[in-house]
Structure formats: structure tokens, C-alpha cells
Amino acid sequence: MTESVPEPAATGEGTVARAEAVTAQGTAATPAAATAPAAGPAAAPAASEASAPTAAPASLAGPVRRDWRGRRPFWGGLLVTLGGAEILFTLWAPLPLLLHISLVGLAGYLVPSVMLLCGLLILFNPTQRLFYSVLAVLASLASWVTSNLGGFLIGMLLGVVGACLTFGWLPDQPLRRGRQRREDRRAQRRAARAGV
């Protein structure tokens, strides 16, 4: 059974202000479409295009990106991805000191590739984050034996810490008081700039 990640609840004035701004922009085109006379079937597509909401302004790009990061275990997935990439880099790098403890062949490249894939899947498919985090921590620990002591310990530690962060991440948590105050101040500044 799969676990779903629900959309975060609209808490705080920052989220409400963003929703009102997007709604106001989307409804700005509808009065013009409602007052325009319909001239047969050819006018129907033009009226539906005019009533479609417009894209969010560029000033909302920052909050939208923060919302995307907030709905997934971003830092855990990023650390697992960086750990896998670092281990792959140490395998491909022309370093004079390369340690191949045992399984030199395919496993040396397969384990960090699995880590890299798990990191990307954590970022882009957070509903299965628990499975990916367990797989990532197992691959990180296996890299100690297969891939230059886990990328000289750095890649292995990045992978283990990222997998633990991902495993401990919970969706739909309320914002902490300090972060909620920052979001409210940002929303007030945006409202003040829009009102000017």
C-alpha cells in the first residue's frame, strides 16, 4: 500500500496572501470575457482562452520554489544524491591513490548509481521516501566495501545522513513559530509593494 503526501494546509497569512494574489490575477480576465458578445461557435474557444487563469507573476517564483521544497524531504534527497555522485567521482577520477578492497567490478559502479537514483527518486517521488531511504542507507553502507571506502568516507557519510533525514521527515507539519513569523512578514512586505 502506498503512502500519499497530502498538500500542506493553508496556514498563515503568507499562504492566504499568495492564493488571493493568484485568484485576483485569474479573475482579472473573466469580466472582459463575460461582457464580450459571443459571435457563434468560433467565439467559444476565444472566450474559454480569455477566461483561463494567467500564469503567476515572477515575484511568486521564490515562494513557489519554497513550497516545492517544503512538500518533500529536499535536504535528505540532495545529500543522498551528492553522496552517490561523490562516490562515482572518486571511482572515475584519475587519482594516484585508489583503494579497491574487494568487489572491484560491477558492484563498484552499481552501488553509487543506486544511491544517485535513490536520491533523485526521493526528490521527485516523495510518497515512497521510506523505501528509498532504507535502500539508500544500505547502498551507502555497502559502498564502504565496494567503492574506495565509500568515496573516502565523504560520500558514504553524505548518503547515510541524507537517508536518515529522509526517513525522519514527516509531511504536513505546521510551521514553527519563527518561520511562521518570517512568512507573515514576507507576505506583509509583498502586500505593501503590491499596494504601492
C-alpha positions as CSV (number, residue, x, y, z in Angstrom):
1,M,0.0,0.0,0.0
2,T,1.4,3.4,-0.9
3,E,1.5,6.3,1.3
4,S,0.4,9.6,-0.1
5,V,1.8,13.0,0.7
6,P,-1.1,15.5,1.1
7,E,-0.8,19.1,0.1
8,P,0.1,21.3,3.1
9,A,-2.8,23.0,4.7
10,A,-3.1,26.8,4.0
11,T,-1.9,28.1,7.3
12,G,-0.7,31.6,7.9
13,E,-1.3,34.8,6.1
14,G,1.6,34.2,3.7
15,T,-0.2,31.3,2.0
16,V,-3.5,33.1,2.0
17,A,-2.0,36.2,0.5
18,R,-0.4,34.2,-2.3
19,A,-3.7,32.4,-3.0
20,E,-5.5,35.7,-3.1
21,A,-3.0,37.3,-5.4
22,V,-3.2,34.3,-7.9
23,T,-7.0,34.3,-7.7
24,A,-7.1,38.1,-8.3
25,Q,-5.0,37.7,-11.4
26,G,-7.0,34.7,-12.7
27,T,-10.3,36.6,-12.3
28,A,-9.0,39.8,-13.9
29,A,-9.6,38.3,-17.4
30,T,-13.1,37.0,-16.7
31,P,-15.1,40.2,-16.7
32,A,-13.8,41.1,-20.1
33,A,-14.8,37.7,-21.4
34,A,-18.2,37.9,-19.8
35,T,-19.1,41.3,-21.4
36,A,-17.8,40.4,-24.9
37,P,-20.7,39.3,-27.2
38,A,-20.5,35.7,-28.4
39,A,-20.4,35.5,-32.2
40,G,-21.3,31.9,-32.8
41,P,-19.2,28.7,-32.3
42,A,-16.0,30.4,-33.4
43,A,-16.1,32.7,-30.5
44,A,-16.4,29.9,-27.9
45,P,-12.7,28.9,-27.9
46,A,-11.6,32.6,-27.7
47,A,-13.9,33.1,-24.7
48,S,-12.6,30.0,-22.9
49,E,-9.0,31.1,-23.6
50,A,-9.7,34.5,-22.2
51,S,-11.3,33.0,-19.0
52,A,-8.3,30.8,-18.3
53,P,-6.2,32.0,-15.4
54,T,-2.9,33.6,-16.2
55,A,0.4,32.5,-15.0
56,A,1.7,33.5,-11.6
57,P,3.9,36.7,-11.6
58,A,7.6,36.4,-11.4
59,S,7.5,37.7,-7.8
60,L,5.9,34.5,-6.7
61,A,8.7,32.3,-8.1
62,G,10.5,32.2,-4.8
63,P,7.5,31.2,-2.6
64,V,6.5,28.5,-5.2
65,R,10.0,27.1,-5.1
66,R,10.0,27.1,-1.3
67,D,6.6,25.3,-1.3
68,W,8.0,22.6,-3.7
69,R,10.9,22.1,-1.3
70,G,8.7,22.1,1.7
71,R,6.5,19.2,0.4
72,R,9.3,16.7,0.1
73,P,12.4,15.7,2.0
74,F,14.6,18.1,0.0
75,W,17.8,18.2,2.0
76,G,17.8,14.4,2.6
77,G,17.4,13.7,-1.1
78,L,20.0,16.2,-2.0
79,L,22.6,14.7,0.4
80,V,21.9,11.2,-0.9
81,T,22.3,12.4,-4.5
82,L,25.6,14.3,-3.7
83,G,26.9,11.2,-1.8
84,G,26.3,8.9,-4.8
85,A,27.8,11.5,-7.2
86,E,30.9,11.9,-5.0
87,I,31.5,8.1,-4.8
88,L,31.1,7.9,-8.6
89,F,33.5,10.8,-9.0
90,T,36.2,9.0,-6.8
91,L,35.8,5.9,-9.0
92,W,36.3,7.8,-12.2
93,A,38.8,10.3,-11.0
94,P,42.4,9.8,-12.1
95,L,43.7,9.8,-8.5
96,P,47.0,8.0,-7.8
97,L,45.5,6.6,-4.6
98,L,42.6,4.2,-5.4
99,L,41.6,1.7,-2.9
100,H,39.7,-1.3,-4.1
101,I,39.1,-3.5,-1.1
102,S,37.2,-6.3,-2.7
103,L,34.4,-6.3,-5.3
104,V,36.1,-4.1,-7.9
105,G,33.9,-4.8,-10.9
106,L,30.3,-4.0,-11.5
107,A,29.3,-3.6,-7.8
108,G,31.8,-0.6,-7.5
109,Y,29.7,1.3,-10.1
110,L,26.3,-0.2,-9.3
111,V,26.2,0.8,-5.6
112,P,26.8,4.6,-6.1
113,S,24.4,4.5,-9.1
114,V,21.7,3.1,-6.8
115,M,22.5,5.9,-4.3
116,L,22.2,8.5,-7.0
117,L,18.9,7.1,-8.3
118,C,17.5,6.8,-4.7
119,G,18.4,10.5,-4.1
120,L,16.6,11.6,-7.3
121,L,13.6,9.4,-6.5
122,I,13.4,10.9,-3.0
123,L,13.2,14.4,-4.6
124,F,10.7,13.6,-7.3
125,N,8.6,10.8,-5.8
126,P,8.4,11.6,-2.0
127,T,5.5,9.2,-1.4
128,Q,7.9,6.3,-1.4
129,R,10.5,8.1,0.7
130,L,10.7,5.4,3.4
131,F,11.6,2.6,1.0
132,Y,14.1,4.8,-0.9
133,S,15.8,6.0,2.4
134,V,16.3,2.4,3.6
135,L,17.7,1.4,0.2
136,A,19.9,4.5,0.2
137,V,21.4,3.8,3.7
138,L,22.0,0.1,2.7
139,A,23.8,1.3,-0.5
140,S,25.8,3.9,1.4
141,L,27.0,1.3,3.9
142,A,27.7,-1.2,1.0
143,S,29.9,1.5,-0.6
144,W,32.4,1.1,2.2
145,V,33.3,-2.3,0.8
146,T,32.7,-1.8,-2.9
147,S,33.8,1.8,-3.8
148,N,37.0,3.2,-2.4
149,L,36.0,3.1,1.2
150,G,32.7,4.8,0.4
151,G,34.3,7.6,-1.6
152,F,36.9,8.2,1.1
153,L,34.2,8.2,3.7
154,I,32.7,11.5,2.4
155,G,30.2,10.0,0.0
156,M,29.2,7.3,2.5
157,L,28.6,9.8,5.3
158,L,26.6,12.1,3.0
159,G,24.4,9.2,1.9
160,V,23.8,7.9,5.5
161,V,23.0,11.4,6.8
162,G,20.7,12.1,3.8
163,A,18.9,8.8,4.2
164,C,18.4,9.4,7.9
165,L,17.0,12.9,7.2
166,T,14.6,11.4,4.6
167,F,13.5,8.6,6.9
168,G,12.7,11.1,9.7
169,W,10.9,13.6,7.5
170,L,7.1,13.9,8.0
171,P,4.8,15.6,5.6
172,D,2.2,18.3,6.5
173,Q,3.8,19.6,9.7
174,P,2.8,23.0,10.9
175,L,5.4,25.7,10.6
176,R,7.5,26.6,13.6
177,R,6.7,29.9,15.3
178,G,9.8,31.7,14.0
179,R,9.3,30.5,10.4
180,Q,5.6,31.4,10.5
181,R,6.6,35.0,11.6
182,R,9.0,35.2,8.8
183,E,6.4,34.1,6.3
184,D,3.9,36.6,7.7
185,R,6.5,39.5,7.4
186,R,7.2,38.4,3.8
187,A,3.5,38.4,3.0
188,Q,3.1,41.9,4.5
189,R,6.0,43.3,2.5
190,R,4.6,41.8,-0.7
191,A,1.2,43.3,0.1
192,A,2.8,46.6,0.8
193,R,4.7,46.6,-2.5
194,A,1.6,45.5,-4.4
195,G,-0.4,48.2,-2.8
196,V,2.0,51.0,-3.8
